[in-house]
Amino acid sequence: MTTELDRNLVELQVTDGIALVRLNRPEQLNALSDALLRSLEATLEQVEADESVRAVVLTGTGEAFCAGADLSQLLERLDGRQDAILDFVRRAGRTFRRLETSRLPAVAAVNGTAVAGGFELILACDVVFAAPGVRMGDGHLRYGVLPGGGGAVRLERKIPPNAARRLLLTGDLEPAERFREWGLVEEVVPAVELVDRAVAFARRLATRSARGLAEAKRVATAAWDLPTEEALGLEYDTFADYVASDDLREGLRAFRDRARG
């Protein structure tokens, strides 16, 4: 079964439990305008609430994944109320955090350039596939701007700290192949296969226990911010709750039956 939602700026297609979300502002390199960001937030809220959805694949239309915030819109805001910029950045940070903490695994299919807010969006995903030669990076300081959507925090958790600090301070962009070496990109895939490969990976995740995926992701995400002992306690407590559930029994029985052939 396939359902489609036309939001103009964000396209959503749900097929067999996989939500394919496309940023659709190609003439502006999918830059995050207020309207696009609001639409993305609403779309993620919708798929999170849909119990049939088991994973999300996020990509862009046209030549870019996402060129970050719409700079012309930011300049207009500077000429008006500066708190409007803060509202935009708070919304962006909230949207990225929603993706990061969602019960649903999020897979990025990076089809083109991803910079600043677009790169922060990737950092909020769980697994990243990218087309060859695609250039990515925080990039904020290239434009005299600071990260505000989590880039400065998440980057050093996703790639080696020395490389992360250099990218943050210089604003340099690097090709997907370099990020593959650093571990952020799972696989560099020919552009014509990119979305299909990301969807296939998401389908693989969808065969796992829905609760197991959600709980494992929740613990791993929360552990970033916790002291080791507290993080270990959270993992144990989550496991203890899971042991008491039918999910564990069903999962173990299914594994046993597969092993018996």
C-alpha positions as CSV (number, residue, x, y, z in Angstrom):
1,M,0.0,0.0,0.0
2,T,1.3,3.5,-0.9
3,T,0.0,6.8,0.4
4,E,1.2,10.2,-0.7
5,L,1.0,13.6,0.9
6,D,1.7,16.7,-1.3
7,R,3.0,19.4,1.0
8,N,4.8,21.1,-1.9
9,L,8.0,21.9,0.0
10,V,8.2,18.4,1.6
11,E,7.0,15.3,-0.2
12,L,6.0,12.2,1.8
13,Q,5.5,8.7,0.4
14,V,4.8,5.8,2.7
15,T,5.2,2.3,1.3
16,D,5.1,-0.9,3.3
17,G,6.1,0.8,6.5
18,I,8.9,3.0,5.1
19,A,8.4,6.8,5.0
20,L,10.3,8.4,2.2
21,V,10.6,12.2,3.0
22,R,12.0,14.5,0.3
23,L,12.9,18.1,0.8
24,N,11.4,19.7,-2.3
25,R,12.7,23.2,-2.9
26,P,15.3,22.4,-5.6
27,E,15.5,25.9,-7.2
28,Q,16.9,27.1,-3.8
29,L,19.0,24.0,-3.2
30,N,16.4,22.9,-0.6
31,A,17.5,25.7,1.7
32,L,15.5,25.8,4.9
33,S,12.9,28.5,4.6
34,D,10.5,29.1,7.4
35,A,7.8,27.3,5.3
36,L,10.0,24.3,4.5
37,L,11.1,23.9,8.1
38,R,7.5,24.0,9.3
39,S,6.4,21.5,6.7
40,L,9.3,19.2,7.6
41,E,8.4,19.4,11.3
42,A,4.7,18.6,10.6
43,T,5.7,15.7,8.3
44,L,8.0,14.1,10.9
45,E,5.2,14.5,13.5
46,Q,2.8,12.8,11.1
47,V,5.1,9.8,10.4
48,E,5.9,9.4,14.1
49,A,2.2,9.1,14.9
50,D,1.6,6.5,12.2
51,E,2.1,3.1,13.8
52,S,2.4,1.5,10.4
53,V,5.7,3.4,9.8
54,R,8.8,1.5,10.9
55,A,11.6,3.7,9.5
56,V,12.2,7.1,7.8
57,V,14.4,7.8,4.7
58,L,15.3,11.5,4.2
59,T,16.6,12.9,0.9
60,G,16.4,16.0,-1.3
61,T,15.2,16.7,-4.8
62,G,17.4,18.3,-7.4
63,E,21.2,18.9,-7.1
64,A,21.4,19.4,-3.3
65,F,20.4,17.6,-0.2
66,C,20.0,20.8,1.8
67,A,22.0,24.1,1.6
68,G,21.1,25.0,5.2
69,A,19.1,28.0,6.2
70,D,17.8,30.4,3.5
71,L,20.3,33.2,3.9
72,S,18.1,35.8,2.2
73,Q,15.4,35.1,4.7
74,L,17.8,35.4,7.6
75,L,19.0,38.8,6.3
76,E,15.5,40.0,6.1
77,R,15.0,39.0,9.7
78,L,18.1,40.9,10.7
79,D,16.5,44.0,9.3
80,G,13.4,43.4,11.5
81,R,13.1,41.6,14.8
82,Q,16.2,39.7,15.8
83,D,14.2,37.4,17.9
84,A,12.6,36.1,14.7
85,I,16.0,34.5,13.9
86,L,16.0,32.9,17.3
87,D,12.6,31.5,16.7
88,F,13.8,30.0,13.4
89,V,16.9,28.4,15.0
90,R,14.8,27.0,17.9
91,R,12.4,25.5,15.4
92,A,15.3,24.0,13.4
93,G,16.9,22.6,16.6
94,R,13.6,21.1,17.7
95,T,13.0,19.5,14.4
96,F,16.5,17.9,14.3
97,R,16.0,16.7,17.8
98,R,12.7,15.2,16.9
99,L,14.4,13.2,14.2
100,E,17.2,12.1,16.6
101,T,14.9,11.0,19.4
102,S,12.1,9.6,17.3
103,R,11.1,5.9,17.9
104,L,11.8,5.5,14.2
105,P,15.3,4.9,12.7
106,A,16.2,7.7,10.4
107,V,18.3,7.0,7.3
108,A,19.7,9.9,5.3
109,A,20.2,9.5,1.5
110,V,22.5,12.4,0.7
111,N,22.0,13.1,-3.0
112,G,23.9,16.4,-3.2
113,T,25.6,19.2,-1.2
114,A,24.7,19.3,2.5
115,V,26.0,22.3,4.4
116,A,25.2,24.2,7.7
117,G,21.6,23.4,8.7
118,G,21.5,20.7,6.0
119,F,24.5,19.0,7.6
120,E,23.0,19.4,11.0
121,L,20.0,17.5,9.7
122,I,22.3,14.6,8.6
123,L,23.9,14.5,12.0
124,A,20.5,13.9,13.6
125,C,20.0,10.8,11.5
126,D,21.0,7.3,12.6
127,V,22.6,6.0,9.3
128,V,23.9,7.9,6.3
129,F,24.2,6.9,2.6
130,A,25.7,9.4,0.1
131,A,26.3,9.7,-3.6
132,P,29.9,9.8,-4.8
133,G,31.7,13.1,-4.5
134,V,28.9,14.8,-2.5
135,R,30.4,17.6,-0.4
136,M,29.3,18.0,3.2
137,G,30.3,20.0,6.2
138,D,29.1,22.3,9.0
139,G,30.1,25.4,7.0
140,H,28.6,28.0,9.3
141,L,31.7,30.0,9.8
142,R,32.2,30.4,6.0
143,Y,29.2,32.7,6.2
144,G,30.0,34.4,9.5
145,V,27.3,32.4,11.3
146,L,27.4,30.0,14.2
147,P,25.8,26.6,14.5
148,G,22.6,26.7,16.4
149,G,20.9,23.4,15.4
150,G,23.3,21.0,17.2
151,G,26.2,21.0,14.7
152,A,28.9,22.0,17.2
153,V,27.6,19.3,19.7
154,R,26.9,16.4,17.4
155,L,29.8,16.6,15.0
156,E,32.5,15.5,17.5
157,R,30.3,12.6,18.5
158,K,30.0,11.4,14.9
159,I,33.5,11.7,13.5
160,P,37.0,11.8,15.0
161,P,37.3,14.9,17.3
162,N,40.3,16.4,15.6
163,A,38.6,16.3,12.2
164,A,35.4,17.6,13.7
165,R,37.1,20.5,15.3
166,R,38.9,21.4,12.1
167,L,35.7,21.3,10.1
168,L,33.8,23.3,12.6
169,L,36.4,26.1,12.8
170,T,37.3,26.3,9.1
171,G,33.9,25.7,7.6
172,D,35.5,23.4,5.1
173,L,33.4,20.9,3.1
174,E,34.7,17.4,2.5
175,P,33.5,14.7,0.0
176,A,31.4,11.8,1.0
177,E,34.3,9.4,0.6
178,R,36.2,11.2,3.4
179,F,33.2,11.0,5.7
180,R,33.0,7.3,4.9
181,E,36.6,7.0,6.2
182,W,35.6,8.8,9.3
183,G,32.5,6.6,9.9
184,L,29.7,9.1,9.4
185,V,28.7,7.7,6.0
186,E,27.8,4.1,5.9
187,E,28.2,3.6,2.2
188,V,28.9,5.7,-0.9
189,V,26.4,4.6,-3.5
190,P,26.0,5.6,-7.2
191,A,23.5,8.4,-7.4
192,V,21.0,6.3,-9.5
193,E,20.9,3.7,-6.7
194,L,21.1,5.9,-3.7
195,V,17.5,6.2,-2.6
196,D,16.7,2.5,-3.4
197,R,19.7,1.4,-1.4
198,A,18.7,3.6,1.6
199,V,15.1,2.3,1.4
200,A,16.4,-1.3,1.2
201,F,18.5,-0.7,4.4
202,A,15.4,0.8,6.1
203,R,13.4,-2.2,5.1
204,R,16.0,-4.4,6.8
205,L,15.6,-2.4,10.0
206,A,11.9,-2.7,9.7
207,T,12.2,-6.5,10.2
208,R,13.4,-5.9,13.7
209,S,11.2,-5.5,16.8
210,A,9.6,-2.1,16.7
211,R,9.9,-1.7,20.4
212,G,13.5,-3.0,20.4
213,L,14.5,-0.5,17.8
214,A,12.9,2.4,19.7
215,E,14.4,1.4,23.0
216,A,17.9,0.7,21.7
217,K,17.9,4.1,19.9
218,R,16.5,5.9,23.0
219,V,19.2,4.5,25.2
220,A,22.1,5.1,22.8
221,T,20.9,8.7,22.2
222,A,20.4,9.5,25.9
223,A,23.8,7.9,26.9
224,W,25.6,10.6,25.0
225,D,24.7,13.1,27.7
226,L,25.1,10.9,30.8
227,P,28.0,9.9,33.0
228,T,29.1,6.3,32.4
229,E,27.5,4.8,35.5
230,E,24.2,6.5,34.9
231,A,24.2,5.5,31.3
232,L,24.8,1.8,32.2
233,G,22.0,2.0,34.7
234,L,19.7,3.3,32.1
235,E,20.6,0.5,29.7
236,Y,20.0,-2.1,32.5
237,D,16.7,-0.6,33.5
238,T,15.5,-0.5,29.9
239,F,16.6,-4.2,29.5
240,A,14.8,-5.2,32.7
241,D,11.5,-3.6,31.4
242,Y,12.0,-5.3,28.0
243,V,12.5,-8.7,29.7
244,A,9.1,-8.4,31.2
245,S,7.4,-7.7,27.9
246,D,6.0,-10.0,25.2
247,D,8.4,-8.4,22.7
248,L,11.4,-10.3,24.1
249,R,9.6,-13.7,24.1
250,E,8.3,-13.2,20.5
251,G,11.7,-12.1,19.3
252,L,13.5,-15.1,20.9
253,R,11.0,-17.5,19.6
254,A,11.3,-16.1,16.1
255,F,15.1,-16.3,16.2
256,R,14.9,-19.8,17.5
257,D,12.6,-20.9,14.7
258,R,14.7,-19.3,12.0
259,A,17.8,-21.0,13.4
260,R,16.1,-24.4,13.2
261,G,15.4,-23.7,9.5
